[in-house]
Amino acid sequence: MVEDGEFKYPVNEITIAGNFKDMFKNIILANDLEFEYSVNSPTMMIEGMTVAGK
């Protein structure tokens, strides 16, 4: 969960709604890539995506 631009706590059982093609067009990558594991990725945001969960 992100509140006021900061990570507050993890969430589970989420549903993501939106057009898959539009999601890829609206990806914004952060500048926080760290090489710690065999697979690495920076934090990303998808503008206009709807997320729901518990």
C-alpha positions in Angstrom: 0.0 0.0 0.0 1.3 3.4 -0.9 0.1 6.4 1.0 1.4 10.0 0.5 4.1 8.7 -1.9 5.6 6.2 0.6 5.3 2.4 1.0 3.2 1.7 4.1 2.6 -2.1 4.1 2.4 -5.1 1.6 -1.0 -6.1 0.2 -2.2 -9.4 -1.2 -5.1 -10.7 -3.3 -5.3 -7.7 -5.7 -7.2 -7.2 -8.9 -5.8 -5.1 -11.7 -8.3 -3.7 -14.2 -7.5 -1.9 -17.4 -6.5 -2.3 -21.1 -3.3 -4.4 -21.2 -2.0 -2.5 -24.3 -2.6 0.9 -22.6 -0.9 -0.3 -19.4 2.3 -1.0 -21.3 2.1 2.5 -23.0 1.7 4.2 -19.6 4.6 2.5 -17.6 6.9 5.0 -15.8 10.1 3.6 -14.3 11.7 4.9 -11.2 15.4 5.5 -10.6 15.9 2.8 -8.0 17.3 -0.2 -9.8 19.6 -2.3 -7.6 21.4 -5.4 -8.8 20.9 -7.8 -5.8 19.3 -10.9 -7.4 19.5 -12.8 -10.7 16.4 -10.9 -11.9 16.2 -7.2 -11.1 13.7 -4.4 -11.9 13.2 -0.8 -10.8 9.9 0.2 -9.2 7.3 1.1 -11.8 4.1 3.0 -11.9 1.3 2.6 -14.5 -0.7 5.8 -14.9 -4.5 5.3 -15.1 -4.5 1.7 -13.8 -7.2 0.6 -11.3 -6.1 -1.7 -8.5 -8.5 -3.2 -5.9 -7.9 -5.6 -3.0 -8.1 -6.4 0.7 
